[in-house]
Amino acid sequence: MDDAAAPGRDSAPLPGHQARSGAPLDGTLENLRASAIAVDDDGLIVAVNSAARNLLGREASELVGQDFHDLLHRDRYGHSVPRTRCRVRKALLTGDTRHGDAEWFARGDGTLVRLSWLVTPYTLDPSRTGALVLLYEPPKQSDVDHSDGEHSAALTDLDRLALLAETTTQLTSTLDVDEALNRLAALTVPRLADWAVFDLLTERDEVRRVLVMEHKDGILVERDDLQGPMPPVPAESPMPLSRALRGAASSLAGPATYQGPPDSGIAVEQQRLFTATGMHSAAIAPIRGLRDVLGALTLGRAQRRDAFTPADLPLLEDLTRRAGLALDNARLYQRQRKVAETMQRHLLPQLPVLPGLEMTARYVPAPDASSVGGDWYDAFALAAHAHALAIGDVVGHDLDAAAGMAQVRNMLRAFAWSHPGAAPSAVVTRLDEAVMHIAEAPMATMILAKLTLGDDTLWRLRWTNAGHPPPLLITHDGQARYLDGAHGILLGTGVTRPRPDAVTVLPPRATLLLYTDGLVESPHYSIDHGLDRLRRHAASLAHRPLDSFCDLLLDQVRPEDNDDDVAMIALRTPPAV
């Protein structure tokens, strides 16, 4: 036990909460050999068993009625842990099952004791709910480091429950397959084994050995040389890995299992695995998803002298069951993301080539949403020396917003193409009418601009603005100004008002930037603050190549707390003739 001096403090029951022992509940807790503390939904201790009293060096009267966190939880220096950083309290408040390793708790004599903990929901009586907190001493390093080959201590029931709780917490907090596998490897090695081997089935039922982890010199080492493609799963093989990959029950294996003539390519690979790793005992279990077998997990022991037994298989199956759910969710997310990315590639257009003009565009999805959204840009030819530029934002940043965006963009192209000589305001007016009656987009903002080359070889921009952030024009000498004219109401409001147009000449070597509000908006600052930052940064980058100009703006201007997608299109005029 690790003890350290800590500031002591007298603990009286909190005002308004009577300290009571709850005799029936105390009797239930006494049946547990582990140190157990029952708390209510407010985190107040309502009952403790004798094991907990002895571990903490406190009488029941010192504990019951007190706030568990305030009374007991400390940092390594004996100071109270801030409530916002207390994982125990978070588990109590959310009603989750959570586990923590080696945290400090205050004993009655003022010393600290380092304990692991497990919190799980608990029914105090028919009318009250709360949580059960189990406290126990973490295993010493010698118990978990088996590099010396000594026999390992068997996991207690509490250890198993804590491992499963931690596995659930770790695997449900990621949607990345590789990260989930690495987390499970770290949870099981060296706690249960010296080696962890993951074989996964692809959507085409091909097998890949995606991860092999070894515990060596106190750290986990990934063995790339043992990873890679595997032979197909044989339909009739009785060998443990083949059976697991077909979804059969978990089983034990050893070098002798694969010593005979191999019945399949997988058996050959297993012979190689046992030879390369020196494993003398292995437990192999299928990883099952909701509908299909996703793969198999092999835990192997080489340095540890004790072999796996049938009693170890239920725990391994519990672990792989949780892994299967996590991998199912991760694969579903990755499939949806792939669909979204494919859809986005088709929705965002290829930019036209304009004589003498540079043009580039960027799209960045919302950080916490699908990879598509309602922000969009477009550029297309209208006539020999006229091109349309557009940028817009449909409310939302998910697949529904992307579908609405596609409708708006396609209708805009149709109207602009059918009336190439029409002013941008006239095209947007027709588009607004169509949005109200045809499109599924609720509301949208946009800018439509017509770019033409004059007889004086200067490019002119004529535009109308439907509730969108204004275009930004940056001259080559670093002067930046917003084109604030031609403002009208956004699309989809049902209000009919005349829409204005504005015209400006684009100087030689000038940069024009159209963008969506995700580049400048922040929940903590005004839109004017964001626009001013964009103007200053854009001016400082006036001499940068256009691609670098856009990339640096995204890096320097986009707010860190931004939760929206961003679209931008930029063009640069040629030097004077």
TAWO-V604433 format. One record per backbone hydrogen bond with DSSP energy under -1.0 kcal/mol. CO is the residue of the C=O (numbers start at 0). NH is the residue of the N-H. Records with the same first field share a line. If there is no record, write none. Layout:
CO=NH + NH
//
This chain:
3=111
13=16
21=25
22=26
23=27
24=28
25=29
27=30
28=31
34=134
35=48
36=132
37=45 + 46
38=130
39=42
42=67
43=39
44=64
46=37
48=52
49=53
50=54
51=55
52=56 + 57
55=107
58=61
59=62 + 63
62=65
64=13
65=44
66=70
67=71
68=72
71=105
74=77
78=74
81=84
82=85
85=89
86=90
87=91
88=92
89=93
90=94
97=118
99=116
102=114
103=73
104=112
106=109
110=106
112=104
114=102
115=135
116=99
117=133
118=97
119=131
121=129
124=127
127=124
129=121
130=38
131=119
132=36
133=117
135=115
139=142
140=144
145=148
155=159
156=160
157=161
158=162
159=163
160=164
161=165
162=166
163=167
164=168
165=169
166=170
167=171
175=179
176=180
177=181
178=182
179=183
180=184
181=185
182=186
183=187
184=188
187=191 + 192
193=214
194=299
195=212
196=297
197=209 + 210
198=295
199=207
201=204
205=201
206=229
207=199 + 209
208=227
210=197
211=222
212=195
213=220
215=218
218=215
220=213
221=223
222=225
223=226
227=208
238=242
239=243
240=244
242=247
243=246
250=283
252=281
253=256
255=258
263=267
264=268
265=269
266=270
267=271
268=272
269=273
270=274
271=275
272=276
273=277
280=300
281=252
282=298
283=250
284=296
286=293 + 294
291=288
293=200
294=286
295=198
296=284
297=196
298=282
299=193 + 194
300=279 + 280
308=311
309=312
311=315
312=316
313=317
314=318
315=319
316=320
317=321
318=322
319=323
320=324
321=325
322=326
323=327
324=328
325=329
326=330
327=331
328=332
329=333
330=334
331=335
332=336
333=337
334=338
335=339
336=340
337=341
338=342
339=343
340=344
341=345
342=346
343=347
353=356
357=571
359=569
361=567
363=565
365=368
373=393
375=391
377=389
379=387
384=452
385=381 + 382
386=450
387=379
388=448
389=377
390=446
391=375
392=444
395=373
397=401
398=402
399=403
400=404
401=405
402=406
403=407
404=408
405=409
406=410
407=411
408=412
409=413
410=414
411=415
412=416
413=417
414=418
418=421
422=426
423=427
424=428
425=429
426=430
427=431
428=432
429=433
430=434
431=435
432=436
433=437 + 438
442=394
443=490
444=392
445=465
446=390
447=463
448=388
449=461
450=386
451=459
453=456
457=453
458=505
459=451
460=503
461=449
462=501
463=447
464=487
465=445
470=482
471=512
472=480
473=510
474=477
478=474
480=472
481=483
485=464
487=466
490=443
501=462
503=460
506=509
509=572
510=473
511=570
512=471
513=568
515=518
516=519 + 520
525=529
526=530
527=531
528=532
529=533
530=534
531=535
532=536
533=537
534=538
535=539
538=541
540=543
544=548
545=549
546=550
547=551
548=552
549=553
550=554
551=555
552=556
558=561
565=363
566=515
567=361
568=513
569=359
570=511
571=357
//
